[in-house]
Amino acid sequence: MKHLKNKLNFKILSYLILFSLIILAVLWFLQVVSFNSYYELSVRRNLKSVVNEVVENYESEDYLNRLSFDNNMCIEIYDGTMMSYSSISCYKEFSKLNREKRDMILNNIDEQEYRYSDRFEDSQTLMYGIKLENEKFAFVEVRLDPVSSSVKILKEQLLLVSIFVCMLSVLIGIFISRKLSRPIEKINNEAKKLVKGEYDLVLDDKSAVTEIKELNETLKYTSVELSKTESLRREFMSNVSHDLKTPLTMIKAYAEMVRDLTYKDKKKRDANLNVIIEESDRLNLLVNDILDLSKYQSNTIELEYSGFDLNDLVIEILNRYEIYKEKDGFKINYKKKKNLFVYADRKRIAQVIYNLLNNAINYCGDDKKIDISIIDCDNTYKVEITNSGDGIKEEDLNLIWDKYYKIDKTYSRVQVGTGIGLSIVKNILELHDVKYGVTSTEGKSTTFYFELNKKEDK
């Protein structure tokens, strides 16, 4: 029962019925309970309005007659001798000098309101007296007719209206609740599939309700993104497992070889130990990159800003890549410039340049040509690293920053780095809050770029 009360369709139906009952309660209060008070208030307000007009036009008999007739009120004007003029709408019992009028004239009262009951009929009379100029007095009287019969009729009508409104509220509530709750229940059921790892959702895009349509679109987008994330997660785990397994296997194999076979042969032993050291370094590099990426994504790294010469940093890094020029024939071109002072975290920017260079080497074309340039912009220096090669398809440009993302999806061991370099680059540059990106021409070249703020002179 509690579960039923919390359902959307039950809530909608309950609120609509409650709203209808509140409206009906207000109608009953206004039309039945407070009808007498409201009726008297209305008559009293109209009486006061007529009195004001009498004060302004009491010398015009025709005007008073018309005013009396239009408002169904008795208007009388008395002079000091208590002789009166009565308008044509005065009843017989009105047209007499009763005690209230006499007391007001004799006591020379400026303004007074009276209320008295009729002796012969079940009704009451409101009378308002006011002193005019020239020692004259005006009295305006109106009868308060009994409203009990009217209230009885209103009660009967309101009872029928109440029954009709309640039935109509139930029908409309059921219709609206089904119209709104069914698509939401369907969305909820589809959303539950995401928990189970099912990303192929069936959603209705034809809803006329904007919020439901937007919810469908959001859930559809979420399912697509979760599907991508799950795919990348599996690929990441597969690739990391591969990268971890390979050096561990080689370390174990060469260690056993040294132990069992080559421990007496110094040359072979040293060669085997060098392989173990190289694979250990590669394993250490992979672990460090994974740890760094985790820190960047959790925002636990604090940048250490300083001013430094970007040109010196690039030259320092390129000196370490001389081995690729000599051994593999890479042509890394850079035109030196002076005094390119920037304000950033030097260590992290060095990591960015390293990773972009590694990526350029890994995917360079047969000519093995890589160009590095630094462009002087207004407030920044723009670093561009371009390599020849197959290029990147436009639909893949936004995906290459994902860890271990590969265009052909077929895992192949990279020459340099660990496969998560671009993801680290992205996180470092976003921490610096600078512009970065990639442009590519298929079959020709790819350019990665980023900007750094210039160091201000102080």
PEVENGI-V918363 format. One record per residue. N is the residue number from 1. RES is the residue in three letters. PHI is phi in degrees with one decimal (* if undefined). OMEGA is omega as a letter, one per 40 degrees, with the letter a starting at -180 (NA if undefined). BURIAL is # if it has 9 or more other ideal C-beta (glycine too) atoms within 8 Angstrom, else .. Layout:
n=(N | N)
res=(RES | RES)
phi=(PHI | PHI)
omega=(OMEGA | OMEGA)
burial=(BURIAL | BURIAL)
//
This chain:
n=(1 | 2 | 3 | 4 | 5 | 6 | 7 | 8 | 9 | 10 | 11 | 12 | 13 | 14 | 15 | 16 | 17 | 18 | 19 | 20 | 21 | 22 | 23 | 24 | 25 | 26 | 27 | 28 | 29 | 30 | 31 | 32 | 33 | 34 | 35 | 36 | 37 | 38 | 39 | 40 | 41 | 42 | 43 | 44 | 45 | 46 | 47 | 48 | 49 | 50 | 51 | 52 | 53 | 54 | 55 | 56 | 57 | 58 | 59 | 60 | 61 | 62 | 63 | 64 | 65 | 66 | 67 | 68 | 69 | 70 | 71 | 72 | 73 | 74 | 75 | 76 | 77 | 78 | 79 | 80 | 81 | 82 | 83 | 84 | 85 | 86 | 87 | 88 | 89 | 90 | 91 | 92 | 93 | 94 | 95 | 96 | 97 | 98 | 99 | 100 | 101 | 102 | 103 | 104 | 105 | 106 | 107 | 108 | 109 | 110 | 111 | 112 | 113 | 114 | 115 | 116 | 117 | 118 | 119 | 120 | 121 | 122 | 123 | 124 | 125 | 126 | 127 | 128 | 129 | 130 | 131 | 132 | 133 | 134 | 135 | 136 | 137 | 138 | 139 | 140 | 141 | 142 | 143 | 144 | 145 | 146 | 147 | 148 | 149 | 150 | 151 | 152 | 153 | 154 | 155 | 156 | 157 | 158 | 159 | 160 | 161 | 162 | 163 | 164 | 165 | 166 | 167 | 168 | 169 | 170 | 171 | 172 | 173 | 174 | 175 | 176 | 177 | 178 | 179 | 180 | 181 | 182 | 183 | 184 | 185 | 186 | 187 | 188 | 189 | 190 | 191 | 192 | 193 | 194 | 195 | 196 | 197 | 198 | 199 | 200 | 201 | 202 | 203 | 204 | 205 | 206 | 207 | 208 | 209 | 210 | 211 | 212 | 213 | 214 | 215 | 216 | 217 | 218 | 219 | 220 | 221 | 222 | 223 | 224 | 225 | 226 | 227 | 228 | 229 | 230 | 231 | 232 | 233 | 234 | 235 | 236 | 237 | 238 | 239 | 240 | 241 | 242 | 243 | 244 | 245 | 246 | 247 | 248 | 249 | 250 | 251 | 252 | 253 | 254 | 255 | 256 | 257 | 258 | 259 | 260 | 261 | 262 | 263 | 264 | 265 | 266 | 267 | 268 | 269 | 270 | 271 | 272 | 273 | 274 | 275 | 276 | 277 | 278 | 279 | 280 | 281 | 282 | 283 | 284 | 285 | 286 | 287 | 288 | 289 | 290 | 291 | 292 | 293 | 294 | 295 | 296 | 297 | 298 | 299 | 300 | 301 | 302 | 303 | 304 | 305 | 306 | 307 | 308 | 309 | 310 | 311 | 312 | 313 | 314 | 315 | 316 | 317 | 318 | 319 | 320 | 321 | 322 | 323 | 324 | 325 | 326 | 327 | 328 | 329 | 330 | 331 | 332 | 333 | 334 | 335 | 336 | 337 | 338 | 339 | 340 | 341 | 342 | 343 | 344 | 345 | 346 | 347 | 348 | 349 | 350 | 351 | 352 | 353 | 354 | 355 | 356 | 357 | 358 | 359 | 360 | 361 | 362 | 363 | 364 | 365 | 366 | 367 | 368 | 369 | 370 | 371 | 372 | 373 | 374 | 375 | 376 | 377 | 378 | 379 | 380 | 381 | 382 | 383 | 384 | 385 | 386 | 387 | 388 | 389 | 390 | 391 | 392 | 393 | 394 | 395 | 396 | 397 | 398 | 399 | 400 | 401 | 402 | 403 | 404 | 405 | 406 | 407 | 408 | 409 | 410 | 411 | 412 | 413 | 414 | 415 | 416 | 417 | 418 | 419 | 420 | 421 | 422 | 423 | 424 | 425 | 426 | 427 | 428 | 429 | 430 | 431 | 432 | 433 | 434 | 435 | 436 | 437 | 438 | 439 | 440 | 441 | 442 | 443 | 444 | 445 | 446 | 447 | 448 | 449 | 450 | 451 | 452 | 453 | 454 | 455 | 456 | 457 | 458)
res=(MET | LYS | HIS | LEU | LYS | ASN | LYS | LEU | ASN | PHE | LYS | ILE | LEU | SER | TYR | LEU | ILE | LEU | PHE | SER | LEU | ILE | ILE | LEU | ALA | VAL | LEU | TRP | PHE | LEU | GLN | VAL | VAL | SER | PHE | ASN | SER | TYR | TYR | GLU | LEU | SER | VAL | ARG | ARG | ASN | LEU | LYS | SER | VAL | VAL | ASN | GLU | VAL | VAL | GLU | ASN | TYR | GLU | SER | GLU | ASP | TYR | LEU | ASN | ARG | LEU | SER | PHE | ASP | ASN | ASN | MET | CYS | ILE | GLU | ILE | TYR | ASP | GLY | THR | MET | MET | SER | TYR | SER | SER | ILE | SER | CYS | TYR | LYS | GLU | PHE | SER | LYS | LEU | ASN | ARG | GLU | LYS | ARG | ASP | MET | ILE | LEU | ASN | ASN | ILE | ASP | GLU | GLN | GLU | TYR | ARG | TYR | SER | ASP | ARG | PHE | GLU | ASP | SER | GLN | THR | LEU | MET | TYR | GLY | ILE | LYS | LEU | GLU | ASN | GLU | LYS | PHE | ALA | PHE | VAL | GLU | VAL | ARG | LEU | ASP | PRO | VAL | SER | SER | SER | VAL | LYS | ILE | LEU | LYS | GLU | GLN | LEU | LEU | LEU | VAL | SER | ILE | PHE | VAL | CYS | MET | LEU | SER | VAL | LEU | ILE | GLY | ILE | PHE | ILE | SER | ARG | LYS | LEU | SER | ARG | PRO | ILE | GLU | LYS | ILE | ASN | ASN | GLU | ALA | LYS | LYS | LEU | VAL | LYS | GLY | GLU | TYR | ASP | LEU | VAL | LEU | ASP | ASP | LYS | SER | ALA | VAL | THR | GLU | ILE | LYS | GLU | LEU | ASN | GLU | THR | LEU | LYS | TYR | THR | SER | VAL | GLU | LEU | SER | LYS | THR | GLU | SER | LEU | ARG | ARG | GLU | PHE | MET | SER | ASN | VAL | SER | HIS | ASP | LEU | LYS | THR | PRO | LEU | THR | MET | ILE | LYS | ALA | TYR | ALA | GLU | MET | VAL | ARG | ASP | LEU | THR | TYR | LYS | ASP | LYS | LYS | LYS | ARG | ASP | ALA | ASN | LEU | ASN | VAL | ILE | ILE | GLU | GLU | SER | ASP | ARG | LEU | ASN | LEU | LEU | VAL | ASN | ASP | ILE | LEU | ASP | LEU | SER | LYS | TYR | GLN | SER | ASN | THR | ILE | GLU | LEU | GLU | TYR | SER | GLY | PHE | ASP | LEU | ASN | ASP | LEU | VAL | ILE | GLU | ILE | LEU | ASN | ARG | TYR | GLU | ILE | TYR | LYS | GLU | LYS | ASP | GLY | PHE | LYS | ILE | ASN | TYR | LYS | LYS | LYS | LYS | ASN | LEU | PHE | VAL | TYR | ALA | ASP | ARG | LYS | ARG | ILE | ALA | GLN | VAL | ILE | TYR | ASN | LEU | LEU | ASN | ASN | ALA | ILE | ASN | TYR | CYS | GLY | ASP | ASP | LYS | LYS | ILE | ASP | ILE | SER | ILE | ILE | ASP | CYS | ASP | ASN | THR | TYR | LYS | VAL | GLU | ILE | THR | ASN | SER | GLY | ASP | GLY | ILE | LYS | GLU | GLU | ASP | LEU | ASN | LEU | ILE | TRP | ASP | LYS | TYR | TYR | LYS | ILE | ASP | LYS | THR | TYR | SER | ARG | VAL | GLN | VAL | GLY | THR | GLY | ILE | GLY | LEU | SER | ILE | VAL | LYS | ASN | ILE | LEU | GLU | LEU | HIS | ASP | VAL | LYS | TYR | GLY | VAL | THR | SER | THR | GLU | GLY | LYS | SER | THR | THR | PHE | TYR | PHE | GLU | LEU | ASN | LYS | LYS | GLU | ASP | LYS)
phi=(* | -65.2 | -63.5 | -64.9 | -65.1 | -90.3 | -73.6 | -62.0 | -64.1 | -68.4 | -63.1 | -61.2 | -61.6 | -64.1 | -65.8 | -67.1 | -64.9 | -61.3 | -61.1 | -64.4 | -64.9 | -64.0 | -61.9 | -65.5 | -62.0 | -64.2 | -63.1 | -62.0 | -65.7 | -73.8 | -89.8 | -119.1 | -64.7 | -103.8 | -63.3 | -58.9 | -64.0 | -68.3 | -62.8 | -66.2 | -61.7 | -66.6 | -63.7 | -63.1 | -66.5 | -67.7 | -61.0 | -63.8 | -65.2 | -65.8 | -58.2 | -62.5 | -71.6 | -62.7 | -58.2 | -82.9 | -131.6 | -68.4 | -84.9 | -99.9 | -65.2 | -62.6 | -63.8 | -66.0 | -61.6 | -66.2 | -65.0 | -65.0 | -65.8 | -65.7 | -107.6 | 53.8 | -129.4 | -94.5 | -119.3 | -127.9 | -117.8 | -113.0 | -99.8 | -64.8 | -88.0 | 64.8 | -85.8 | -125.2 | -117.3 | -115.4 | -73.6 | -72.4 | -93.5 | -78.9 | -74.9 | -60.4 | -74.0 | -75.8 | -79.8 | -153.3 | -87.3 | -82.2 | -62.5 | -62.1 | -65.5 | -60.6 | -62.1 | -68.5 | -71.2 | -65.7 | -90.9 | 53.7 | -80.8 | -70.3 | -158.8 | -160.3 | -114.5 | -126.5 | -142.9 | -147.8 | -96.2 | -80.0 | -71.4 | -104.6 | -126.7 | -82.4 | -150.9 | -125.5 | -126.3 | -102.6 | -130.2 | -124.9 | -112.6 | -144.5 | -83.4 | -104.0 | -75.3 | 61.2 | 60.3 | -102.6 | -127.2 | -113.8 | -125.9 | -119.3 | -124.4 | -141.5 | -89.9 | -92.1 | -72.4 | -61.7 | -114.8 | -60.7 | -66.5 | -65.5 | -63.9 | -62.2 | -63.5 | -62.7 | -59.7 | -62.7 | -66.2 | -65.6 | -63.4 | -65.4 | -62.6 | -62.7 | -61.7 | -64.4 | -65.3 | -62.6 | -63.9 | -64.6 | -62.8 | -62.9 | -64.4 | -65.6 | -61.3 | -62.3 | -63.3 | -66.1 | -62.1 | -68.9 | -63.3 | -93.1 | -75.7 | -61.4 | -64.3 | -69.3 | -62.7 | -66.2 | -61.9 | -61.8 | -64.6 | -68.8 | -64.3 | -63.2 | -65.2 | -62.1 | -62.8 | -84.9 | 85.2 | -97.6 | -107.3 | -90.6 | -92.5 | -108.2 | -121.1 | -95.4 | -97.0 | -98.9 | -64.1 | -85.3 | -89.2 | -59.6 | -62.7 | -68.0 | -62.8 | -66.2 | -64.1 | -60.8 | -65.2 | -64.4 | -66.3 | -64.4 | -63.2 | -61.1 | -63.3 | -64.7 | -67.2 | -65.7 | -62.6 | -63.5 | -61.9 | -64.9 | -63.1 | -67.2 | -62.9 | -64.8 | -65.7 | -62.1 | -62.1 | -64.0 | -69.6 | -62.8 | -60.1 | -64.2 | -67.2 | -77.9 | -67.5 | -61.1 | -65.2 | -63.3 | -63.3 | -67.7 | -59.9 | -64.5 | -65.1 | -71.6 | -65.2 | -65.8 | -63.7 | -62.3 | -65.2 | -97.6 | -120.6 | -105.0 | -66.8 | -92.4 | -94.5 | -59.6 | -64.6 | -67.4 | -62.7 | -64.2 | -63.9 | -66.1 | -67.0 | -63.6 | -61.9 | -61.3 | -65.1 | -62.8 | -70.1 | -65.8 | -63.0 | -64.6 | -63.9 | -64.4 | -61.7 | -63.6 | -62.7 | -63.8 | -64.0 | -65.2 | -65.1 | -61.9 | -60.9 | -62.6 | -66.9 | -62.4 | -71.2 | -94.4 | 57.7 | -101.8 | -97.3 | -103.2 | -73.2 | -108.8 | -73.6 | -161.1 | -92.8 | -153.1 | -86.8 | -65.0 | -61.6 | -62.5 | -64.6 | -63.4 | -62.6 | -58.6 | -70.9 | -63.7 | -61.2 | -80.9 | -100.1 | -59.9 | -62.0 | -73.0 | -70.3 | -75.5 | -84.7 | -109.7 | 80.4 | -72.4 | -111.8 | -104.2 | -101.2 | -148.6 | -94.7 | -66.3 | -132.9 | -111.6 | 55.3 | -102.2 | -81.6 | -125.1 | -120.8 | -164.2 | -86.9 | -59.4 | -61.3 | -72.3 | -67.1 | -60.1 | -64.7 | -62.2 | -64.4 | -55.5 | -65.7 | -68.2 | -66.0 | -60.1 | -64.0 | -63.6 | -67.1 | -61.8 | -115.8 | -75.8 | -75.5 | -65.5 | -76.3 | 53.6 | -105.5 | -132.1 | -115.3 | -118.9 | -139.0 | -123.2 | -105.4 | -84.9 | -99.9 | -59.9 | -117.9 | -139.3 | -109.9 | -104.2 | -98.6 | -123.3 | -123.4 | -118.3 | -127.8 | -76.8 | 146.9 | -75.9 | 77.0 | -128.0 | -65.3 | -60.5 | -71.3 | -97.8 | -60.9 | -80.7 | -97.6 | -68.1 | -78.3 | -74.9 | -64.2 | 63.4 | -69.2 | -129.3 | -66.0 | -90.7 | 63.5 | -96.2 | -69.6 | -136.4 | -69.9 | -76.2 | -76.1 | -131.0 | 89.4 | -122.1 | 94.6 | -122.1 | -62.4 | -67.2 | -66.8 | -67.0 | -56.1 | -57.6 | -67.3 | -64.7 | -68.5 | -70.1 | -65.0 | -78.3 | 56.9 | -123.8 | -77.6 | -154.4 | 171.2 | -148.8 | -127.0 | -151.4 | -118.5 | -58.0 | 78.8 | -129.7 | -161.1 | -137.7 | -125.2 | -99.4 | -142.7 | -156.3 | -117.5 | -130.0 | -70.5 | -69.6 | -78.5 | -77.8 | -75.0 | -122.6)
omega=(i | i | i | a | a | i | a | a | i | i | a | i | a | a | i | i | i | i | i | i | i | i | i | i | i | i | i | a | a | a | a | a | a | a | a | a | a | i | a | i | i | i | a | i | i | i | a | i | i | i | i | i | i | i | a | a | a | a | a | a | i | a | i | i | a | i | i | a | a | a | i | a | i | i | i | i | i | i | a | i | a | i | a | i | a | i | a | a | a | i | a | a | i | a | i | a | a | a | a | a | a | a | a | a | a | a | i | i | a | a | a | i | a | i | a | a | i | a | a | a | i | a | i | a | i | i | i | i | a | a | i | i | i | i | i | i | i | i | i | a | i | a | i | a | i | a | a | i | i | i | i | i | i | i | i | a | a | i | i | i | a | i | a | a | i | i | i | i | i | a | i | i | i | a | a | a | i | a | a | a | a | i | i | i | i | i | i | i | i | i | i | i | a | i | a | a | i | a | i | a | i | a | a | a | a | a | i | a | a | a | i | i | i | i | i | a | i | a | i | i | i | a | i | a | i | i | i | a | i | i | i | i | i | i | i | i | i | a | i | i | i | a | i | a | a | i | i | i | a | i | a | a | a | i | i | i | i | a | a | a | a | a | i | a | a | a | i | a | i | i | i | i | i | i | i | a | a | a | i | i | i | i | i | i | a | a | i | i | i | i | i | a | i | i | a | a | i | i | i | i | i | a | i | a | i | i | i | a | a | i | i | a | a | i | i | a | a | i | a | i | i | a | i | i | a | a | a | i | i | i | a | a | i | i | a | i | a | i | i | a | i | i | a | i | a | a | a | i | i | i | i | a | i | a | i | i | i | i | i | i | a | a | a | i | a | i | i | a | i | a | i | i | i | a | i | i | a | a | a | i | a | i | i | i | a | i | i | i | a | a | a | i | a | a | a | a | a | a | a | i | i | a | i | i | i | a | a | i | i | a | i | a | a | a | a | i | a | i | i | a | a | i | i | i | a | a | i | a | i | i | i | a | i | i | i | i | a | i | a | i | a | i | a | a | i | a | i | a | i | a | i | i | i | i | a | i | a | NA)
burial=(. | . | . | . | . | . | # | # | # | # | # | # | # | # | . | # | # | . | # | # | # | . | # | # | . | . | # | # | # | # | . | # | . | . | # | . | . | # | # | # | . | . | # | # | . | # | # | # | . | # | # | . | # | # | # | . | # | # | . | . | . | . | . | # | # | . | # | # | # | . | # | . | # | # | # | # | # | # | # | . | . | # | . | # | . | # | # | . | # | # | . | . | . | # | # | . | . | . | . | # | # | # | # | # | # | . | . | . | # | . | . | # | . | # | . | # | . | # | . | . | . | . | # | # | # | # | # | # | # | # | # | # | . | . | . | # | # | # | # | # | # | # | # | # | . | . | # | . | . | . | # | . | . | # | # | . | . | # | . | . | # | # | . | . | # | # | . | # | # | # | . | # | # | # | . | # | # | # | . | # | # | . | # | # | # | # | # | . | . | # | # | . | # | # | . | . | . | . | # | . | # | . | # | . | . | . | # | . | . | . | . | # | # | . | # | # | # | . | # | # | . | # | # | # | . | # | # | . | . | # | . | # | . | . | # | # | . | # | # | # | . | # | # | # | . | # | # | # | . | # | # | . | . | # | # | . | # | # | . | . | . | # | . | . | . | . | . | # | # | . | . | # | # | . | # | # | . | . | # | # | . | # | # | . | # | # | . | . | # | # | . | # | # | . | # | # | . | . | . | . | . | . | # | . | . | . | . | # | . | # | # | . | # | # | # | # | # | # | . | . | # | . | . | # | # | . | . | . | . | # | # | # | . | # | . | . | . | . | . | # | # | # | # | # | # | # | . | # | # | # | # | # | # | # | # | # | # | # | # | # | # | # | # | # | # | . | . | # | # | # | # | # | # | # | . | . | . | . | . | # | # | # | # | # | # | # | # | # | # | . | # | # | . | . | . | # | # | . | . | # | # | . | # | # | # | # | . | . | . | . | . | . | . | # | . | . | # | # | # | # | # | # | # | # | # | # | # | # | # | . | # | # | . | # | . | # | . | # | . | # | . | . | . | . | # | # | # | # | # | # | # | # | # | # | # | . | . | .)
//
